[in-house]
């Protein structure tokens, strides 16, 4: 089974690129659950394209952040890049281009709500980028990614604002206050192996500060740290991407 031709055309319009090899595009949209159902003897899914797309996205995002946020140090840009390429961020970009509407899923995955799963959406987005790169080259992939990044990463107008992510910021304020470093503990996990949900708590000594979940341990830890920071700083924190935010450097201390 292949995606509807009109749906593929709408996706190409959203991507801003028309594939010379439509078969490559279809492969990028094929989740392993669908491949195993339709061609169990020789399944062709999007996992290798996903592997390639991950590296392409990383390079283009690094180049973009360096150009779009001049004057920022390596640490700030690293945090911004990590946020822009996180599972949560890539899933949001997938929804932006309505990639969730054309992913090919197995019947079981479809019934389990696979089209809404963050990990599946992020993986499909990486595979799509990998396909664009193979079919059209680096410049085609760059145009596609940079167009989305311009919309998803909010510009920083004040030089006094510092870029951080929740885990790094919580670590920093604890150090400034002379406290021990926050510790993260995996409380539980659920779901199938390819789409796990991780529940993590952040502690300061024996005290549990917050608990949250995510599609990976890393994203769950970021979400837990974010809960703590929101309790501390409230509206002083201004998000510029799913996991990165800006705050006045002088405000990054415990109240």
QUIPEHU-V68484 format. One record per residue. N is the residue number from 1. RES is the residue in three letters. PHI is phi in whole degrees, -180 to 180 (999 if undefined). OMEGA is omega in radians with two decimals (none if undefined). Layout:
n->N res->RES phi->PHI omega->OMEGA
n->N res->RES phi->PHI omega->OMEGA
//
This chain:
n->1 res->UNK phi->999 omega->3.11
n->2 res->UNK phi->-113 omega->3.09
n->3 res->UNK phi->-63 omega->3.09
n->4 res->UNK phi->-60 omega->-3.08
n->5 res->UNK phi->-58 omega->-3.12
n->6 res->UNK phi->-67 omega->3.10
n->7 res->UNK phi->-66 omega->3.10
n->8 res->UNK phi->-64 omega->3.13
n->9 res->UNK phi->-64 omega->3.11
n->10 res->UNK phi->-66 omega->3.11
n->11 res->UNK phi->-66 omega->3.12
n->12 res->UNK phi->-61 omega->3.11
n->13 res->UNK phi->-65 omega->3.12
n->14 res->UNK phi->-66 omega->3.12
n->15 res->UNK phi->-75 omega->-3.08
n->16 res->UNK phi->81 omega->-3.12
n->17 res->UNK phi->-151 omega->3.10
n->18 res->UNK phi->-103 omega->-3.09
n->19 res->UNK phi->-72 omega->2.99
n->20 res->UNK phi->-77 omega->3.13
n->21 res->UNK phi->-113 omega->-3.13
n->22 res->UNK phi->-65 omega->3.11
n->23 res->UNK phi->-62 omega->3.11
n->24 res->UNK phi->-67 omega->3.09
n->25 res->UNK phi->-64 omega->3.12
n->26 res->UNK phi->-60 omega->3.12
n->27 res->UNK phi->-62 omega->3.12
n->28 res->UNK phi->-63 omega->-3.10
n->29 res->UNK phi->-93 omega->-3.02
n->30 res->UNK phi->-92 omega->3.08
n->31 res->UNK phi->-74 omega->-3.10
n->32 res->UNK phi->-58 omega->-3.13
n->33 res->UNK phi->-64 omega->3.11
n->34 res->UNK phi->-74 omega->-3.14
n->35 res->UNK phi->-62 omega->-3.12
n->36 res->UNK phi->-71 omega->3.11
n->37 res->UNK phi->-79 omega->-3.02
n->38 res->UNK phi->-89 omega->3.13
n->39 res->UNK phi->-137 omega->-3.05
n->40 res->UNK phi->-61 omega->-3.12
n->41 res->UNK phi->-79 omega->-3.12
n->42 res->UNK phi->-149 omega->-3.08
n->43 res->UNK phi->-68 omega->3.07
n->44 res->UNK phi->-123 omega->-3.14
n->45 res->UNK phi->-111 omega->-3.03
n->46 res->UNK phi->-96 omega->-2.99
n->47 res->UNK phi->-67 omega->3.12
n->48 res->UNK phi->-70 omega->3.06
n->49 res->UNK phi->-67 omega->3.08
n->50 res->UNK phi->-62 omega->3.11
n->51 res->UNK phi->-58 omega->3.13
n->52 res->UNK phi->-68 omega->-3.09
n->53 res->UNK phi->-61 omega->3.12
n->54 res->UNK phi->-58 omega->-3.14
n->55 res->UNK phi->-70 omega->3.14
n->56 res->UNK phi->-64 omega->3.12
n->57 res->UNK phi->-62 omega->-3.13
n->58 res->UNK phi->-60 omega->-3.13
n->59 res->UNK phi->-66 omega->-3.11
n->60 res->UNK phi->-66 omega->3.14
n->61 res->UNK phi->-67 omega->3.09
n->62 res->UNK phi->-62 omega->3.12
n->63 res->UNK phi->-63 omega->-3.11
n->64 res->UNK phi->-65 omega->-3.10
n->65 res->UNK phi->-65 omega->3.11
n->66 res->UNK phi->-63 omega->-3.13
n->67 res->UNK phi->-81 omega->-3.02
n->68 res->UNK phi->-81 omega->-3.11
n->69 res->UNK phi->-125 omega->-3.10
n->70 res->UNK phi->-65 omega->3.10
n->71 res->UNK phi->85 omega->3.14
n->72 res->UNK phi->-88 omega->-3.11
n->73 res->UNK phi->-81 omega->-3.07
n->74 res->UNK phi->-60 omega->-3.13
n->75 res->UNK phi->-64 omega->3.13
n->76 res->UNK phi->-65 omega->-3.13
n->77 res->UNK phi->-66 omega->3.10
n->78 res->UNK phi->-64 omega->3.12
n->79 res->UNK phi->-66 omega->3.14
n->80 res->UNK phi->-67 omega->3.12
n->81 res->UNK phi->-63 omega->3.14
n->82 res->UNK phi->-62 omega->3.13
n->83 res->UNK phi->-69 omega->-3.08
n->84 res->UNK phi->-70 omega->-3.12
n->85 res->UNK phi->-112 omega->3.12
n->86 res->UNK phi->-70 omega->3.11
n->87 res->UNK phi->-57 omega->-3.14
n->88 res->UNK phi->-63 omega->-3.12
n->89 res->UNK phi->-66 omega->-3.13
n->90 res->UNK phi->-67 omega->3.08
n->91 res->UNK phi->-64 omega->3.10
n->92 res->UNK phi->-65 omega->3.10
n->93 res->UNK phi->-65 omega->3.09
n->94 res->UNK phi->-61 omega->3.12
n->95 res->UNK phi->-67 omega->-3.13
n->96 res->UNK phi->-57 omega->-3.14
n->97 res->UNK phi->-97 omega->3.11
n->98 res->UNK phi->59 omega->3.09
n->99 res->UNK phi->-66 omega->3.14
n->100 res->UNK phi->-62 omega->-3.09
n->101 res->UNK phi->-78 omega->-3.01
n->102 res->UNK phi->-120 omega->3.10
n->103 res->UNK phi->-63 omega->3.10
n->104 res->UNK phi->-93 omega->-3.09
n->105 res->UNK phi->-119 omega->3.01
n->106 res->UNK phi->-71 omega->-3.09
n->107 res->UNK phi->-60 omega->-3.14
n->108 res->UNK phi->-67 omega->3.14
n->109 res->UNK phi->-67 omega->3.11
n->110 res->UNK phi->-62 omega->-3.13
n->111 res->UNK phi->-67 omega->-3.12
n->112 res->UNK phi->-85 omega->3.11
n->113 res->UNK phi->80 omega->-3.08
n->114 res->UNK phi->-59 omega->-3.10
n->115 res->UNK phi->-69 omega->3.14
n->116 res->UNK phi->-102 omega->-3.07
n->117 res->UNK phi->-75 omega->-3.08
n->118 res->UNK phi->-59 omega->-3.08
n->119 res->UNK phi->-65 omega->3.13
n->120 res->UNK phi->-67 omega->3.14
n->121 res->UNK phi->-65 omega->-3.14
n->122 res->UNK phi->-65 omega->3.14
n->123 res->UNK phi->-63 omega->3.14
n->124 res->UNK phi->-66 omega->3.12
n->125 res->UNK phi->-65 omega->3.10
n->126 res->UNK phi->-60 omega->3.13
n->127 res->UNK phi->-64 omega->3.12
n->128 res->UNK phi->-63 omega->3.10
n->129 res->UNK phi->-63 omega->3.09
n->130 res->UNK phi->-60 omega->3.13
n->131 res->UNK phi->-67 omega->3.10
n->132 res->UNK phi->-60 omega->-3.13
n->133 res->UNK phi->-62 omega->-3.14
n->134 res->UNK phi->-67 omega->-3.04
n->135 res->UNK phi->-79 omega->-3.01
n->136 res->UNK phi->-123 omega->3.12
n->137 res->UNK phi->92 omega->-3.04
n->138 res->UNK phi->-64 omega->-3.09
n->139 res->UNK phi->-64 omega->3.11
n->140 res->UNK phi->-65 omega->3.11
n->141 res->UNK phi->-65 omega->3.14
n->142 res->UNK phi->-63 omega->3.14
n->143 res->UNK phi->-59 omega->-3.13
n->144 res->UNK phi->-63 omega->-3.08
n->145 res->UNK phi->-67 omega->-3.09
n->146 res->UNK phi->-64 omega->3.09
n->147 res->UNK phi->-61 omega->3.11
n->148 res->UNK phi->-74 omega->-3.12
n->149 res->UNK phi->-65 omega->3.12
n->150 res->UNK phi->-61 omega->3.14
n->151 res->UNK phi->-87 omega->-3.02
n->152 res->UNK phi->-90 omega->3.13
n->153 res->UNK phi->-99 omega->-3.10
n->154 res->UNK phi->-78 omega->-3.13
n->155 res->UNK phi->-66 omega->3.12
n->156 res->UNK phi->-108 omega->-3.03
n->157 res->UNK phi->-88 omega->-3.06
n->158 res->UNK phi->-106 omega->3.11
n->159 res->UNK phi->-72 omega->-3.12
n->160 res->UNK phi->-81 omega->3.13
n->161 res->UNK phi->-82 omega->3.12
n->162 res->UNK phi->-105 omega->3.13
n->163 res->UNK phi->-91 omega->3.09
n->164 res->UNK phi->-153 omega->2.94
n->165 res->UNK phi->-122 omega->-2.95
n->166 res->UNK phi->-64 omega->-3.12
n->167 res->UNK phi->-64 omega->-3.14
n->168 res->UNK phi->-64 omega->-3.11
n->169 res->UNK phi->-66 omega->3.13
n->170 res->UNK phi->-65 omega->3.09
n->171 res->UNK phi->-61 omega->-3.08
n->172 res->UNK phi->-66 omega->-3.09
n->173 res->UNK phi->-70 omega->3.08
n->174 res->UNK phi->-68 omega->3.10
n->175 res->UNK phi->-64 omega->3.14
n->176 res->UNK phi->-62 omega->-3.11
n->177 res->UNK phi->-87 omega->-3.14
n->178 res->UNK phi->73 omega->-3.14
n->179 res->UNK phi->-97 omega->3.07
n->180 res->UNK phi->-69 omega->-3.11
n->181 res->UNK phi->-67 omega->3.07
n->182 res->UNK phi->-64 omega->-3.13
n->183 res->UNK phi->-118 omega->-3.12
n->184 res->UNK phi->-114 omega->-3.12
n->185 res->UNK phi->-129 omega->3.07
n->186 res->UNK phi->-74 omega->-3.11
n->187 res->UNK phi->-83 omega->-3.14
n->188 res->UNK phi->-165 omega->3.04
n->189 res->UNK phi->-147 omega->-3.10
n->190 res->UNK phi->-148 omega->3.13
n->191 res->UNK phi->97 omega->-3.13
n->192 res->UNK phi->-67 omega->-3.04
n->193 res->UNK phi->-57 omega->-3.09
n->194 res->UNK phi->-85 omega->-3.12
n->195 res->UNK phi->-148 omega->-3.11
n->196 res->UNK phi->-76 omega->2.98
n->197 res->UNK phi->-114 omega->-3.08
n->198 res->UNK phi->-107 omega->3.09
n->199 res->UNK phi->-109 omega->-3.03
n->200 res->UNK phi->-127 omega->3.02
n->201 res->UNK phi->-118 omega->3.07
n->202 res->UNK phi->-110 omega->-3.07
n->203 res->UNK phi->-122 omega->2.95
n->204 res->UNK phi->-123 omega->-2.98
n->205 res->UNK phi->68 omega->3.14
n->206 res->UNK phi->-92 omega->-3.07
n->207 res->UNK phi->-89 omega->3.05
n->208 res->UNK phi->-83 omega->-3.11
n->209 res->UNK phi->-86 omega->-3.12
n->210 res->UNK phi->-167 omega->3.10
n->211 res->UNK phi->-139 omega->3.11
n->212 res->UNK phi->-155 omega->-3.13
n->213 res->UNK phi->-133 omega->-3.14
n->214 res->UNK phi->-167 omega->-3.12
n->215 res->UNK phi->-77 omega->3.06
n->216 res->UNK phi->-146 omega->3.10
n->217 res->UNK phi->-61 omega->-3.12
n->218 res->UNK phi->-61 omega->-3.12
n->219 res->UNK phi->-68 omega->3.09
n->220 res->UNK phi->-67 omega->3.10
n->221 res->UNK phi->-65 omega->3.10
n->222 res->UNK phi->-61 omega->-3.12
n->223 res->UNK phi->-66 omega->3.12
n->224 res->UNK phi->-67 omega->3.11
n->225 res->UNK phi->-64 omega->3.13
n->226 res->UNK phi->-62 omega->3.10
n->227 res->UNK phi->-60 omega->3.14
n->228 res->UNK phi->-65 omega->-3.11
n->229 res->UNK phi->-65 omega->3.11
n->230 res->UNK phi->-63 omega->3.09
n->231 res->UNK phi->-67 omega->-3.14
n->232 res->UNK phi->-77 omega->-2.91
n->233 res->UNK phi->-113 omega->3.10
n->234 res->UNK phi->53 omega->-3.03
n->235 res->UNK phi->-77 omega->3.07
n->236 res->UNK phi->-66 omega->3.11
n->237 res->UNK phi->-87 omega->3.12
n->238 res->UNK phi->-124 omega->-3.08
n->239 res->UNK phi->-72 omega->3.07
n->240 res->UNK phi->-118 omega->3.06
n->241 res->UNK phi->-162 omega->-3.09
n->242 res->UNK phi->-54 omega->-3.08
n->243 res->UNK phi->-124 omega->-3.14
n->244 res->UNK phi->-107 omega->3.12
n->245 res->UNK phi->-146 omega->3.03
n->246 res->UNK phi->-122 omega->3.11
n->247 res->UNK phi->-154 omega->3.05
n->248 res->UNK phi->-61 omega->-3.07
n->249 res->UNK phi->-56 omega->-3.11
n->250 res->UNK phi->-70 omega->3.14
n->251 res->UNK phi->-88 omega->-3.04
n->252 res->UNK phi->-82 omega->3.07
n->253 res->UNK phi->-138 omega->3.13
n->254 res->UNK phi->-64 omega->3.13
n->255 res->UNK phi->-70 omega->none
//
